[in-house]
């Protein structure tokens, strides 16, 4: 997979932008708050339909405009593909692939696989379980359409059930409707739990060797899936906690409360690991994401590195850069000092200044 070009109109601080990328390593450098991350964000939106920051479409559209456009030209398996995205304030986005409009945004997932790595990802291990679920869900939704379908339905039912729980406080007659939602919740929830178990196994098969290299063969890493409830217990626990759910007006049982635990030499890294160990595990996790796309999707992802190198020591930088290989990579940084004198080679350099991108080679 290669991104050949990107065009933006009224996207954040870009009124108009056209940028042609090299198949190898592309550097976007410039001072902070000039628009470097906005370019990576636009690529991520083209791949996943969502901003990595969690921003709404209305926040992405330029202040002076009512709509924004993204056009991404790809080379996938030797064929040129085009993704057009129309973002509007207060309305759902429109998406077309090769000029054919998609009925649902989720149909886009899997066409362009990206691995996005930002400084915030270095805290994924010590952050809340929601961050680790987000990592797993983001990866699985790109690689597994069935998982995406089950997760979307599960989340929809959770929201409907939680609304019903609030309504029951005013009308007890609504209690009977809980059975309808619970049946669907259990059905989709069990499928999510089963897939996450497989995901943990797939991740373990990849991350162990990567982390061993990163730690100088001093640490053995294992990822353990920690479901909030097992497949066998889901139905009984959901029934047994219904009064508590009504009292709290929210669903307390299910895979929306799952976690993933990382053990280094048998020690829980989140609880007992040093900051350096936590960062190493987070880096291992992102590198594993690259390999997972290669193995499962049989494709090279596009790697997006948002000012990550400045957050890593030289040893971790070397491991990250050495593993890029033949993957198209787009890196943002404040200056080229990170690469001067480094054995790492780059192919194309762009200077970003106040919403203007200039190619320097």
SESEKOL-485835 format. One line per 8 residues: number of its first residue (from 1); their letters; for each residue x, y, z of C-alpha. Coordinates in pm, 1 decimal. Each point is the difference from the previous one (the first is absolute). Layout:
N
NUM> A> X Y Z  ...
***
This chain:
361
1> XXXXXXXX> 0.0 0.0 0.0  130.2 341.4 -100.1  -153.8 346.6 35.3  88.2 183.0 -320.9  -155.5 337.1 75.3  -222.6 192.7 236.8  -220.3 300.8 -74.8  -170.5 210.1 265.9
9> XXXXXXXX> -253.5 280.7 -24.2  -106.1 203.3 304.1  143.1 -267.2 227.4  103.8 160.9 331.1  266.6 260.6 -89.7  24.5 -110.6 -365.9  -207.5 193.2 -251.4  158.9 -189.3 -288.6
17> XXXXXXXX> 269.5 -268.3 7.8  138.0 -251.8 -246.9  287.9 -220.5 108.1  165.9 -287.2 -189.4  165.3 -259.3 221.9  301.3 -219.7 -67.8  -43.8 -377.4 29.1  260.9 -6.5 277.0
25> XXXXXXXX> 60.2 231.0 294.9  -152.1 348.4 -4.4  96.6 268.7 252.5  -232.3 289.2 88.7  189.0 249.9 212.5  -74.1 343.5 142.1  -77.5 184.3 320.2  -287.8 -106.7 221.9
33> XXXXXXXX> -358.0 99.6 -89.1  75.3 39.5 -371.7  -216.1 -288.6 -127.4  227.1 -306.0 -8.7  -226.9 -217.1 213.5  -304.5 113.0 -200.3  142.4 -176.6 -306.0  42.3 -326.2 189.0
41> XXXXXXXX> -346.7 41.5 149.1  -151.3 40.2 -348.3  168.0 -321.6 -114.7  -128.9 -179.9 308.7  -352.9 129.8 -66.8  28.2 -130.5 -357.0  88.1 -343.1 138.9  -219.6 -32.6 309.2
49> XXXXXXXX> -266.7 273.2 -53.2  98.7 146.8 338.3  250.5 244.8 141.3  264.2 -156.9 224.8  -68.5 291.9 234.7  -368.0 -84.9 25.3  -90.3 331.7 -167.1  -344.8 44.2 -151.5
57> XXXXXXXX> -38.2 92.9 -366.3  -120.2 347.9 96.4  331.4 58.2 179.3  203.5 -114.9 -300.6  -165.2 229.5 -254.1  176.0 336.5 -35.0  -154.6 273.8 215.7  -95.7 208.9 -303.5
65> XXXXXXXX> -166.6 -288.6 -187.3  -297.0 -229.6 31.7  160.9 -304.0 -159.3  338.2 -158.8 -64.9  126.7 -249.9 -257.2  269.4 -268.1 7.0  115.8 -181.4 -314.4  247.7 -283.3 41.8
73> XXXXXXXX> 153.1 -186.3 -293.3  128.6 -347.0 87.2  195.7 -275.1 -169.1  -137.8 -331.1 126.3  133.1 -319.1 -155.3  108.5 193.4 -307.1  -340.9 159.6 -51.4  -72.9 368.8 51.4
81> XXXXXXXX> -286.4 64.4 242.5  -160.2 329.8 93.4  -164.5 88.6 331.4  -208.7 318.3 18.9  -134.0 125.1 329.2  -244.2 286.5 50.1  -13.5 138.1 355.0  -282.7 232.5 100.5
89> XXXXXXXX> -83.6 189.5 315.9  -309.7 -148.0 159.6  -44.2 -277.6 -257.8  134.8 -348.9 -54.0  304.6 -35.1 -224.1  -25.0 -117.4 -358.1  251.5 -255.4 -129.4  66.7 -127.7 -350.6
97> XXXXXXXX> 250.1 -260.4 -122.3  95.6 25.3 -366.5  -284.5 254.4 -32.6  -259.8 -250.2 127.3  -177.1 125.7 311.4  3.4 -232.7 300.9  -330.1 -62.5 176.9  173.1 -36.4 336.1
105> XXXXXXXX> 329.0 146.3 124.2  112.0 -336.3 138.0  19.5 -139.0 -354.8  323.1 197.9 -39.2  189.0 -184.4 272.7  268.6 -236.7 -123.4  68.1 178.1 -328.3  283.0 208.2 146.5
113> XXXXXXXX> 170.6 -149.4 305.3  195.1 248.5 208.1  197.5 -23.9 322.7  -8.7 334.8 181.5  259.6 59.1 270.0  -7.9 317.2 210.7  164.3 96.1 332.4  -330.7 -69.6 174.8
121> XXXXXXXX> 32.3 -367.7 -99.3  305.4 -29.0 223.8  -238.1 25.7 296.5  -242.6 -266.3 -121.7  131.6 -254.3 251.1  -42.0 217.8 309.6  -324.8 163.9 -112.1  -353.7 -127.0 60.4
129> XXXXXXXX> -134.2 -328.6 -144.4  -195.5 209.3 -252.7  328.8 87.3 -174.1  98.9 -364.2 -36.8  -347.8 -96.4 -122.4  22.6 281.6 -252.6  332.1 -137.3 -127.0  -145.6 -348.9 -45.8
137> XXXXXXXX> -323.8 125.8 -155.5  176.4 234.6 -242.0  221.6 -279.4 -123.8  -272.6 -264.6 -17.5  -245.1 229.9 -180.0  254.1 52.9 -278.5  76.1 -370.8 -29.8  -331.2 -174.3 70.8
145> XXXXXXXX> -329.2 115.8 -153.0  -200.0 -245.9 211.1  149.8 138.5 320.4  -80.9 351.7 -118.8  -362.9 -102.1 -60.4  -30.9 -163.9 342.4  165.8 289.2 183.1  -215.8 263.9 -167.6
153> XXXXXXXX> -316.2 -190.9 89.2  116.5 -63.8 355.1  74.7 369.3 56.8  -334.0 98.8 -147.3  -185.5 -237.5 232.5  202.0 115.2 303.5  -107.3 357.9 -67.0  -363.4 -103.2 -44.5
161> XXXXXXXX> 7.4 -214.3 315.3  154.5 280.3 205.8  -270.7 239.0 -118.5  -264.1 -256.4 95.9  156.9 -38.2 345.6  -45.4 373.4 52.8  -361.9 -17.4 -122.1  -81.6 -283.1 242.3
169> XXXXXXXX> 59.3 241.2 287.4  -312.0 186.4 -116.9  -204.5 -294.3 -128.0  43.9 -353.9 133.1  -201.7 -138.3 -291.0  310.8 35.7 -217.0  173.8 -279.6 193.9  -141.1 -265.4 -233.1
177> XXXXXXXX> 179.8 159.0 -292.9  334.0 -76.3 162.4  -33.0 -364.5 -103.3  -0.7 97.5 -368.4  317.6 204.9 31.3  170.1 -257.0 221.7  -46.7 -278.9 -254.0  168.6 205.0 -271.0
185> XXXXXXXX> 266.7 132.6 235.1  100.5 -352.2 102.3  6.0 -124.4 -359.0  229.4 274.2 -130.0  198.8 21.0 322.5  99.5 -366.4 -5.9  129.7 35.2 -355.8  209.4 301.5 102.4
193> XXXXXXXX> 147.8 -185.5 296.7  87.2 -301.2 -215.8  170.0 216.6 -263.0  197.5 193.7 257.3  132.4 -327.8 140.1  127.1 -93.1 -345.1  144.5 349.8 -42.9  200.1 -37.9 322.3
201> XXXXXXXX> 138.8 -331.7 -125.4  92.2 154.2 -336.6  163.6 294.6 174.8  201.3 -224.2 232.1  137.6 -193.8 -295.4  143.0 324.3 -139.7  84.6 223.9 294.8  219.8 -243.1 193.4
209> XXXXXXXX> 296.2 10.1 -240.4  -36.2 373.8 -63.0  9.3 80.6 370.3  286.2 -238.2 60.5  207.0 195.8 -252.4  -105.6 336.0 143.6  90.4 -102.2 355.6  336.5 -145.3 -96.9
217> XXXXXXXX> -135.6 -351.2 60.4  -47.2 82.9 369.0  -379.7 -8.8 6.1  -264.7 -243.7 -119.5  -332.3 168.1 -72.9  -340.9 -164.1 11.9  -337.2 158.3 -76.1  -295.1 -133.7 195.7
225> XXXXXXXX> -358.3 74.7 -97.7  -198.9 91.6 312.8  -370.6 -17.8 -86.2  -245.2 167.9 233.9  -211.7 -313.3 -30.1  46.5 -335.3 -173.1  -217.1 -126.4 -281.4  -154.0 -261.8 228.6
233> XXXXXXXX> -83.2 244.1 281.2  -120.1 297.9 -202.8  -371.1 -83.0 5.2  -20.4 -95.8 368.1  205.2 299.8 118.0  -200.4 242.6 -210.7  -319.0 -130.4 164.3  144.3 1.3 350.2
241> XXXXXXXX> 113.2 363.2 -25.7  -316.0 143.2 -156.4  -110.3 176.6 322.1  340.7 160.8 34.1  -12.1 108.3 -364.1  -342.0 159.9 53.7  124.1 177.7 310.8  313.6 131.7 -173.0
249> XXXXXXXX> -180.2 52.2 -333.8  280.8 -169.8 -195.9  107.0 -348.0 -111.7  279.3 -124.9 226.5  69.2 -338.8 -156.8  140.3 -78.1 -342.9  296.8 29.6 -237.1  -26.9 381.2 6.7
257> XXXXXXXX> 186.4 -37.6 331.6  269.7 -241.9 -117.7  372.3 54.9 41.1  331.6 -135.7 -127.6  280.9 -61.4 249.7  369.5 3.9 -91.3  239.7 -217.2 198.5  377.6 42.4 -25.6
265> XXXXXXXX> 178.2 -297.1 158.5  -326.7 -70.4 180.9  -37.4 354.0 140.6  -299.0 221.7 -84.4  169.9 287.2 -185.2  -283.5 247.3 56.5  12.2 -42.8 377.5  364.5 -78.2 71.8
273> XXXXXXXX> 195.4 95.4 -313.2  219.7 307.2 -25.7  -84.6 278.2 -244.5  276.8 -128.2 -226.6  -143.9 -353.0 4.8  -348.8 133.1 -73.7  130.5 197.8 -297.1  186.3 -303.1 -132.4
281> XXXXXXXX> -313.7 -213.6 21.2  -203.7 272.7 -175.5  258.7 13.6 -279.0  -6.9 -379.0 -29.7  -377.7 23.3 -29.8  11.1 247.1 -289.5  270.2 -198.5 -180.2  -213.7 -311.3 42.8
289> XXXXXXXX> -288.0 184.2 -162.1  208.3 34.0 -316.9  76.6 -371.9 -8.7  -361.3 -91.3 70.8  -121.1 192.4 -305.4  264.9 -172.1 -211.1  -98.0 -347.5 120.6  -379.4 29.9 18.0
297> XXXXXXXX> -79.2 252.3 -275.2  291.8 -116.2 -219.2  81.1 365.0 -56.9  255.3 259.4 108.2  -161.5 272.1 209.8  92.7 365.2 -34.7  188.1 107.5 312.2  -81.2 343.5 143.1
305> XXXXXXXX> 244.9 126.0 264.3  -110.8 324.1 164.5  302.4 156.3 174.1  75.4 -330.3 171.2  378.3 -6.0 -45.5  51.8 294.8 234.1  -169.6 -203.1 273.8  224.8 -305.6 -39.2
313> XXXXXXXX> 358.6 -56.2 103.2  257.0 -93.0 -264.5  -32.6 -373.9 61.1  -378.6 1.4 -46.5  31.4 229.7 -300.7  236.8 -248.3 -163.0  -234.7 -293.5 56.3  -295.0 192.4 -139.9
321> XXXXXXXX> 181.0 133.9 -305.7  170.3 -330.4 -77.0  -336.0 -178.6 -10.4  -156.8 236.6 -253.7  161.8 -191.9 -285.8  -197.5 34.3 -322.7  -304.5 160.3 161.7  -107.5 341.7 -121.3
329> XXXXXXXX> 50.6 232.7 295.4  -104.5 358.4 64.0  178.3 163.9 293.2  -57.7 338.6 162.0  270.1 177.5 199.3  96.5 354.3 97.0  337.8 -22.3 -172.2  227.9 -227.6 -195.7
337> XXXXXXXX> 246.4 -38.9 287.7  -156.3 -336.2 86.8  124.7 -131.3 -334.6  326.6 186.7 -54.5  290.5 -237.0 51.5  -244.3 -285.7 57.4  44.8 -313.3 -206.6  -370.8 16.6 -74.3
345> XXXXXXXX> -71.7 111.3 -358.9  -292.8 211.4 -114.5  -132.2 53.7 -351.8  -200.2 321.3 -7.4  -3.7 308.9 221.4  -278.8 255.4 35.2  10.3 322.3 197.8  -331.4 93.2 164.3
353> XXXXXXXX> -59.2 362.8 94.5  -333.7 163.9 80.4  -209.8 -231.3 -215.3  245.8 -3.7 -290.3  194.9 -312.5 -99.1  314.9 32.1 -209.0  197.1 -290.9 -142.2  373.3 43.9 61.0
361> X> 135.3 -282.6 -214.8
***
